[in-house]
């Protein structure tokens, strides 16, 4: 781990972890959590990887995405925002 910081305000340890896994395709997050718990003697582990899981993306169909893209191509400037926003319900 690098960039190790003890955040006293939030009462936690923060760090950047480089995972080297020669011979394996990927390492499961559960294995990483277990290893970190042993290394830093903690049981709770908050995992943040590129803001993953902090925002739920709305599911839209591929046809709707393409239609929106093509409608936005027909207008210029700030009008793209109104075309891209869609209908208000």
DSSP file (Angstrom, degrees, kcal/mol; ACC not computed):
  #  RESIDUE AA STRUCTURE BP1 BP2  ACC     N-H-->O    O-->H-N    N-H-->O    O-->H-N    TCO  KAPPA ALPHA  PHI   PSI    X-CA   Y-CA   Z-CA
    1    1 A X              0   0    0      0, 0.0     2,-0.3     0, 0.0    16,-0.2   0.000 360.0 360.0 360.0 152.0    0.0    0.0    0.0
    2    2 A X  E     +A   16   0A   0     14,-3.0    14,-3.0     1,-0.2     3,-0.1  -0.877 360.0  41.2-138.6 171.6    1.0    3.6   -0.6
    3    3 A X  E    S-     0   0A   0     -2,-0.3     2,-0.4    12,-0.2    -1,-0.2   0.921  75.5-173.2  53.4  47.9   -0.2    7.0    0.3
    4    4 A X  E     +     0   0A   0     -3,-0.2     2,-0.4    11,-0.2    11,-0.2  -0.588   8.0 173.3 -77.4 127.0   -1.1    5.8    3.7
    5    5 A X  E     -A   14   0A   0      9,-3.2     9,-3.5    -2,-0.4     2,-0.8  -0.997  29.2-143.1-134.9 137.3   -3.0    8.3    5.8
    6    6 A X  E     -A   13   0A   0     -2,-0.4     2,-1.1     7,-0.2     7,-0.2  -0.905  18.0-154.7 -98.5 111.8   -4.6    8.0    9.2
    7    7 A X  E  >> +A   12   0A   0      5,-2.7     5,-2.2    -2,-0.8     4,-0.6  -0.746  15.2 179.6 -89.7  99.3   -7.8   10.1    9.0
    8    8 A X  T  45S+     0   0    0     -2,-1.1    -1,-0.2     3,-0.2     5,-0.1   0.816  76.6  59.5 -72.4 -30.3   -8.5   11.1   12.6
    9    9 A X  T  45S+     0   0    0      1,-0.2    -1,-0.2    -3,-0.1    -2,-0.1   0.925 118.6  28.8 -64.9 -44.4  -11.6   13.0   11.8
   10   10 A X  T  45S-     0   0    0      2,-0.2    -1,-0.2     0, 0.0    -2,-0.2   0.409 108.0-126.2 -95.4   0.9  -13.4   10.0   10.3
   11   11 A X  T  <5 +     0   0    0     -4,-0.6     2,-0.3     1,-0.2    -3,-0.2   0.937  68.9 108.3  54.8  55.4  -11.5    7.6   12.5
   12   12 A X  E   < -A    7   0A   0     -5,-2.2    -5,-2.7     2,-0.0     2,-0.4  -0.972  68.3-114.0-151.8 165.6  -10.2    5.4    9.7
   13   13 A X  E     -A    6   0A   0     -2,-0.3     2,-0.4    -7,-0.2    -7,-0.2  -0.887  30.6-165.3-103.4 134.3   -7.0    4.5    7.8
   14   14 A X  E     +A    5   0A   0     -9,-3.5    -9,-3.2    -2,-0.4     2,-0.3  -0.945  18.0 148.3-123.2 142.3   -6.9    5.4    4.1
   15   15 A X  E     -     0   0A   0     -2,-0.4     2,-0.5   -11,-0.2   -12,-0.2  -0.985  43.5-114.1-161.4 165.0   -4.5    4.1    1.5
   16   16 A X  E     -A    2   0A   0    -14,-3.0   -14,-3.0    -2,-0.3     2,-0.5  -0.933  33.3-155.0-105.8 133.0   -4.0    3.3   -2.1
   17   17 A X        -     0   0    0     -2,-0.5     2,-0.6   -16,-0.2    -2,-0.0  -0.934   8.2-157.4-116.7 128.5   -3.4   -0.4   -2.8
   18   18 A X        -     0   0    0     -2,-0.5     2,-0.7     2,-0.0    -2,-0.0  -0.913  14.2-153.7-100.3 122.8   -1.6   -1.8   -5.8
   19   19 A X        -     0   0    0     -2,-0.6     2,-0.5     2,-0.0     8,-0.1  -0.872   9.0-169.9-103.5 116.1   -2.6   -5.4   -6.4
   20   20 A X        +     0   0    0     -2,-0.7     2,-0.1     2,-0.0    -2,-0.0  -0.916  12.2 168.0-103.6 124.8    0.0   -7.6   -8.1
   21   21 A X    >   -     0   0    0     -2,-0.5     3,-1.5     3,-0.1     2,-0.2  -0.525   8.3-177.0-138.9  69.8   -1.4  -11.0   -9.2
   22   22 A X  T 3  S+     0   0    0      1,-0.2     3,-0.1    -2,-0.1    -2,-0.0  -0.480  76.8  18.6 -68.2 136.1    0.9  -12.8  -11.6
   23   23 A X  T 3  S+     0   0    0      1,-0.2     2,-0.4    -2,-0.2    -1,-0.2   0.323 109.6  91.7  88.2  -8.9   -0.6  -16.1  -12.8
   24   24 A X    <   -     0   0    0     -3,-1.5    -1,-0.2     1,-0.2     3,-0.1  -0.909  67.9-143.3-118.0 148.0   -4.1  -15.1  -11.9
   25   25 A X  S    S-     0   0    0     -2,-0.4     2,-0.3     1,-0.3    -1,-0.2   0.982  83.0 -17.4 -70.0 -58.0   -6.7  -13.4  -14.1
   26   26 A X        -     0   0    0      0, 0.0     2,-0.5     0, 0.0    -1,-0.3  -0.964  63.1-123.6-143.0 160.7   -8.2  -11.3  -11.3
   27   27 A X        -     0   0    0     -2,-0.3     5,-0.0    -3,-0.1    -8,-0.0  -0.924  33.3-117.9-106.1 127.4   -8.2  -11.4   -7.5
   28   28 A X     >  -     0   0    0     -2,-0.5     4,-1.6     1,-0.1     3,-0.5  -0.325  17.6-126.3 -62.6 145.5  -11.6  -11.5   -5.8
   29   29 A X  H  > S+     0   0    0      1,-0.2     4,-2.8     2,-0.2     5,-0.2   0.828 108.8  62.0 -62.2 -31.9  -12.3   -8.5   -3.6
   30   30 A X  H  > S+     0   0    0      1,-0.2     4,-2.3     2,-0.2    -1,-0.2   0.897 102.6  49.9 -62.9 -38.8  -13.1  -10.8   -0.7
   31   31 A X  H  > S+     0   0    0     -3,-0.5     4,-2.3     2,-0.2    -1,-0.2   0.909 111.1  49.2 -63.7 -41.5   -9.5  -12.1   -0.8
   32   32 A X  H  X S+     0   0    0     -4,-1.6     4,-2.6     1,-0.2    -2,-0.2   0.922 110.4  50.6 -64.5 -43.5   -8.2   -8.5   -0.8
   33   33 A X  H  X S+     0   0    0     -4,-2.8     4,-2.5     1,-0.2    -2,-0.2   0.916 111.0  48.7 -60.1 -43.8  -10.5   -7.6    2.2
   34   34 A X  H  X S+     0   0    0     -4,-2.3     4,-1.8     2,-0.2    -1,-0.2   0.917 112.2  48.5 -62.9 -43.3   -9.2  -10.6    4.2
   35   35 A X  H  X S+     0   0    0     -4,-2.3     4,-2.5     1,-0.2    -2,-0.2   0.913 112.8  47.7 -63.4 -43.6   -5.6   -9.8    3.5
   36   36 A X  H  X S+     0   0    0     -4,-2.6     4,-2.8     1,-0.2     6,-0.2   0.889 107.9  55.5 -65.0 -39.2   -6.1   -6.1    4.4
   37   37 A X  H  X>S+     0   0    0     -4,-2.5     5,-1.1     1,-0.2     4,-0.6   0.885 111.8  44.0 -61.5 -38.5   -7.9   -7.1    7.6
   38   38 A X  H  <5S+     0   0    0     -4,-1.8     3,-0.3     3,-0.2    -2,-0.2   0.918 115.2  48.1 -70.4 -43.6   -4.9   -9.3    8.7
   39   39 A X  H  <5S+     0   0    0     -4,-2.5    -2,-0.2     1,-0.2    -3,-0.2   0.905 124.7  27.9 -65.3 -42.7   -2.3   -6.6    7.7
   40   40 A X  H  <5S-     0   0    0     -4,-2.8    -1,-0.2     2,-0.2    -2,-0.2   0.279 102.4-123.2-108.3  10.2   -3.9   -3.7    9.4
   41   41 A X  T  <5 +     0   0    0     -4,-0.6     2,-0.3    -3,-0.3    -3,-0.2   0.896  67.2 126.6  51.8  51.2   -5.7   -5.6   12.2
   42   42 A X      < -     0   0    0     -5,-1.1    -1,-0.2    -6,-0.2    -2,-0.2  -0.974  47.8-161.4-135.2 150.9   -9.2   -4.3   11.4
   43   43 A X  S    S+     0   0    0     -2,-0.3     2,-0.4    -3,-0.1    -1,-0.1   0.777  75.1  67.9-100.8 -33.7  -12.5   -6.1   10.7
   44   44 A X        +     0   0    0     -7,-0.1     2,-0.4     2,-0.0    -1,-0.0  -0.727  60.5 179.7 -92.1 137.2  -14.4   -3.4    8.9
   45   45 A X        -     0   0    0     -2,-0.4     2,-0.6     2,-0.0   -12,-0.0  -0.962  17.0-156.3-140.8 118.4  -13.3   -2.4    5.5
   46   46 A X        -     0   0    0     -2,-0.4     2,-0.6     2,-0.0    -2,-0.0  -0.857  17.2-154.8 -95.4 122.7  -14.9    0.3    3.2
   47   47 A X        +     0   0    0     -2,-0.6     2,-0.5     2,-0.0    -2,-0.0  -0.870  16.8 175.5-105.4 118.7  -14.0   -0.4   -0.4
   48   48 A X        +     0   0    0     -2,-0.6     2,-0.5     3,-0.0     5,-0.1  -0.967   1.6 173.2-124.3 116.4  -14.0    2.4   -2.8
   49   49 A X  S >  S-     0   0    0     -2,-0.5     3,-1.4     3,-0.3    -2,-0.0  -0.886  75.7 -36.3-125.0  98.6  -12.8    1.7   -6.3
   50   50 A X  T 3  S-     0   0    0     -2,-0.5     3,-0.1     1,-0.3    -1,-0.1   0.883 113.4 -59.3  56.2  43.0  -13.3    4.6   -8.7
   51   51 A X  T >  S+     0   0    0      1,-0.2     3,-1.6     2,-0.1     4,-0.5   0.704  87.6 171.0  61.4  21.5  -16.6    5.6   -7.1
   52   52 A X  T <   +     0   0    0     -3,-1.4    -3,-0.3     1,-0.3    -1,-0.2  -0.454  64.1  10.0 -66.3 126.9  -18.0    2.2   -7.9
   53   53 A X  T 3  S+     0   0    0      2,-0.3    -1,-0.3    -2,-0.2     3,-0.1   0.389  99.1 100.3  88.7  -4.0  -21.3    1.6   -6.2
   54   54 A X  S <  S+     0   0    0     -3,-1.6     2,-0.4     1,-0.2    -2,-0.1   0.690  85.0  39.1 -85.8 -18.3  -21.8    5.2   -5.1
   55   55 A X  S    S-     0   0    0     -4,-0.5     2,-0.6     2,-0.0    -2,-0.3  -0.995  73.6-141.5-137.0 128.6  -24.2    6.1   -7.9
   56   56 A X        -     0   0    0     -2,-0.4     2,-0.3    -3,-0.1    -2,-0.0  -0.800  20.4-142.2 -90.8 121.8  -26.9    3.9   -9.5
   57   57 A X        -     0   0    0     -2,-0.6     2,-0.2     1,-0.1    -2,-0.0  -0.656  19.2-117.0 -84.5 136.2  -27.1    4.4  -13.2
   58   58 A X        -     0   0    0     -2,-0.3     2,-0.5     1,-0.1    -1,-0.1  -0.519  27.6-125.5 -72.6 136.9  -30.6    4.3  -14.8
   59   59 A X        +     0   0    0     -2,-0.2     2,-0.3     0, 0.0    -1,-0.1  -0.729  36.0 170.4 -86.2 124.7  -31.1    1.5  -17.2
   60   60 A X        -     0   0    0     -2,-0.5     2,-0.0     2,-0.0     0, 0.0  -0.942  35.6-102.3-128.7 155.4  -32.3    2.5  -20.7
   61   61 A X     >  -     0   0    0     -2,-0.3     4,-2.0     1,-0.1     5,-0.2  -0.315  28.8-115.4 -74.6 160.4  -32.6    0.4  -23.8
   62   62 A X  H  > S+     0   0    0      1,-0.2     4,-2.3     2,-0.2     5,-0.2   0.869 115.9  55.2 -62.5 -37.6  -30.0    0.6  -26.5
   63   63 A X  H  > S+     0   0    0      1,-0.2     4,-2.4     2,-0.2    -1,-0.2   0.896 107.4  49.5 -64.7 -40.1  -32.6    2.0  -29.0
   64   64 A X  H  > S+     0   0    0      2,-0.2     4,-2.4     1,-0.2    -1,-0.2   0.899 110.1  51.1 -64.8 -40.3  -33.4    4.9  -26.6
   65   65 A X  H  X S+     0   0    0     -4,-2.0     4,-2.3     1,-0.2    -2,-0.2   0.920 112.2  46.1 -62.8 -43.3  -29.7    5.7  -26.1
   66   66 A X  H  X S+     0   0    0     -4,-2.3     4,-2.4     2,-0.2    -2,-0.2   0.901 111.5  51.9 -66.9 -40.4  -29.2    5.8  -29.9
   67   67 A X  H  X S+     0   0    0     -4,-2.4     4,-2.2     2,-0.2    -2,-0.2   0.912 110.9  47.9 -61.5 -43.0  -32.3    8.0  -30.4
   68   68 A X  H  X S+     0   0    0     -4,-2.4     4,-2.2     2,-0.2    -2,-0.2   0.918 111.2  51.0 -63.0 -44.5  -31.1   10.4  -27.7
   69   69 A X  H  X S+     0   0    0     -4,-2.3     4,-1.3     1,-0.2    -2,-0.2   0.920 112.1  46.2 -60.0 -45.0  -27.6   10.6  -29.3
   70   70 A X  H  X S+     0   0    0     -4,-2.4     4,-0.7     1,-0.2    -1,-0.2   0.842 110.7  52.4 -71.5 -33.1  -29.1   11.3  -32.8
   71   71 A X  H >< S+     0   0    0     -4,-2.2     3,-0.8     1,-0.2     4,-0.4   0.899 109.1  51.1 -65.3 -39.1  -31.5   13.9  -31.5
   72   72 A X  H >< S+     0   0    0     -4,-2.2     3,-0.8     1,-0.2    -2,-0.2   0.797 102.3  60.5 -68.9 -27.9  -28.6   15.7  -29.8
   73   73 A X  H 3< S+     0   0    0     -4,-1.3    -1,-0.2     1,-0.2    -2,-0.2   0.746  97.9  60.2 -69.7 -21.6  -26.6   15.7  -33.0
   74   74 A X  T << S+     0   0    0     -3,-0.8     2,-0.3    -4,-0.7    -1,-0.2   0.634 102.5  56.7 -83.0 -13.9  -29.3   17.8  -34.7
   75   75 A X  S <  S-     0   0    0     -3,-0.8     2,-0.3    -4,-0.4     5,-0.0  -0.756  71.8-138.6-117.4 164.5  -29.0   20.8  -32.3
   76   76 A X    >   -     0   0    0     -2,-0.3     3,-1.3     4,-0.0     4,-0.1  -0.857  53.2 -15.2-121.3 155.0  -26.2   23.0  -31.3
   77   77 A X  T >  S-     0   0    0     -2,-0.3     3,-1.5     1,-0.2     4,-0.3  -0.235 122.2  -4.5  66.9-137.6  -24.9   24.6  -28.1
   78   78 A X  T >> S+     0   0    0      1,-0.3     3,-1.0     2,-0.2     4,-0.8   0.665 118.5  77.2 -71.8 -15.5  -27.1   24.8  -25.0
   79   79 A X  H <> S+     0   0    0     -3,-1.3     4,-2.2     1,-0.2    -1,-0.3   0.751  81.1  71.1 -64.9 -22.1  -30.1   23.3  -26.8
   80   80 A X  H <> S+     0   0    0     -3,-1.5     4,-2.9     1,-0.2    -1,-0.2   0.867  92.9  55.8 -61.0 -35.8  -28.3   19.9  -26.5
   81   81 A X  H <> S+     0   0    0     -3,-1.0     4,-1.4    -4,-0.3    -1,-0.2   0.903 109.1  45.0 -65.4 -40.5  -29.0   19.9  -22.7
   82   82 A X  H  X S+     0   0    0     -4,-0.8     4,-0.8     2,-0.2    -1,-0.2   0.885 116.3  45.7 -72.3 -36.8  -32.8   20.4  -23.2
   83   83 A X  H  < S+     0   0    0     -4,-2.2     3,-0.4     1,-0.2    -2,-0.2   0.903 115.2  47.7 -69.3 -40.8  -33.0   17.7  -26.0
   84   84 A X  H  < S+     0   0    0     -4,-2.9    -2,-0.2     1,-0.2    -1,-0.2   0.736 101.2  65.7 -73.3 -23.3  -30.8   15.3  -23.9
   85   85 A X  H  < S-     0   0    0     -4,-1.4    -1,-0.2    -5,-0.2    -2,-0.2   0.835  89.5-158.8 -71.0 -32.0  -32.8   15.8  -20.7
   86   86 A X     <  -     0   0    0     -4,-0.8    -1,-0.2    -3,-0.4     2,-0.2  -0.376  37.7 -21.8  85.0-167.2  -36.0   14.2  -22.1
   87   87 A X        -     0   0    0     -2,-0.1     2,-0.5     1,-0.0    -4,-0.0  -0.478  58.9-126.6 -80.1 147.9  -39.5   14.7  -20.9
   88   88 A X              0   0    0     -2,-0.2    -2,-0.1     1,-0.1    -1,-0.0  -0.830 360.0 360.0 -91.2 129.9  -40.3   15.9  -17.4
   89   89 A X              0   0    0     -2,-0.5    -1,-0.1     0, 0.0    -2,-0.0   0.426 360.0 360.0 -98.8 360.0  -42.8   13.5  -15.6
